[in-house]
Amino acid sequence: MRVTLANGLALYLVQGWNEVEDSNSGKTVGASFSGKLSDSWNATLNVVYGDEGRQTPAPNNSASFGGIGFAKPGTMKTTMVNLNLSSSKGKWLWALDGNWATADGNKWYGLAGYATTQLSPTGTLTLRLEGFRDADGVRTGMAQSFNSFTATYGSKLDEKTTLGLEFRHDMCSTPFFDGRKNQDTLGAFVIVRF
């Protein structure tokens, strides 16, 4: 349930914000504020707090990077703060997105930077750098850090359809990727708006 109090300010009450399939009955409360910092910069701040986590171990006793759910079983009092800054200066759209969180003393954080430019009337290029630190292993199952670089090209076929290619290079402080510390991914996608 979301209630908008004023332009750019909202409060909400949710269940299961952190997992695809909710595994506990805890509720989470949150607040969101968004607004313009200047003519070209926008900011959004979100804060959430509540009981989150699994009553049962995660599937295969692990969780995925970028995280759906917690790797460790049991509910925890969780606080998460997200700050997003974006700007459209010149030909580029810039964004910085940061997450800081704690759950019963376990901490993790992530930071991502994005830059998108229009290469042609139908083509865009997006570059993204990301970092994630799970110092206590609460999200990924062990203490580790991840970094990645992604380059995405998108081509708009018409008003509803976009085709794209994406290259991603992931790095981890532990051999997380089937015994390796690095992983490369090449993918293609189709987005259809309706």
Long-range contacts (C-beta under 8 A, 24 or more apart in sequence): 8-33, 8-34, 8-35, 9-33, 14-48, 14-50, 17-48, 17-50, 17-52, 18-52, 18-53, 18-68, 18-69, 18-70, 18-78, 19-52, 19-54, 19-68, 19-69, 20-68, 20-69, 23-53, 23-54, 23-55, 23-56, 23-69, 24-51, 24-52, 24-53, 24-54, 24-55, 24-75, 26-50, 26-51, 26-52, 26-75, 27-51, 28-52, 28-78, 37-85, 40-87, 40-88, 40-89, 41-85, 41-86, 41-87, 42-85, 42-86, 42-87, 43-83, 43-84, 43-85, 43-86, 44-82, 44-83, 44-84, 45-81, 45-82, 45-83, 45-84, 46-80, 46-81, 46-82, 46-83, 47-79, 47-80, 47-81, 47-82, 48-78, 48-79, 48-80, 49-77, 49-78, 49-79, 49-80, 50-77, 50-78, 51-75, 51-76, 51-77, 51-78, 52-76, 52-78, 52-103, 53-78, 53-103, 58-141, 61-141, 62-140, 62-141, 63-139, 63-140, 63-141, 65-132, 65-140, 65-146, 65-170, 65-172, 65-176, 66-110, 66-132, 67-139, 67-140, 70-103, 70-138, 70-139, 71-137, 71-138, 71-139, 71-140, 71-141, 72-106, 72-137, 72-138, 72-141, 76-103, 76-104, 76-106, 76-138, 77-103, 77-104, 78-102, 78-103, 78-104, 79-103, 91-117, 91-118, 92-116, 92-117, 93-117, 103-138, 105-136, 106-136, 106-137, 106-138, 107-135, 107-136, 108-132, 108-133, 108-134, 108-135, 108-136, 108-138, 108-139, 109-133, 119-153, 122-155, 122-156, 122-157, 123-153, 123-154, 123-155, 123-156, 124-153, 124-154, 125-151, 125-152, 125-153, 126-150, 126-151, 126-152, 126-154, 127-151, 128-152, 140-176, 142-174, 144-172, 144-173, 144-174, 144-176, 145-172, 145-173, 146-170, 146-171, 146-172, 146-173, 146-176, 147-171, 147-172, 154-191, 159-193, 160-192, 160-193, 160-194, 161-190, 161-191, 161-192, 161-193, 162-190, 162-191, 163-188, 163-189, 163-190, 164-188, 164-189, 164-190, 164-191
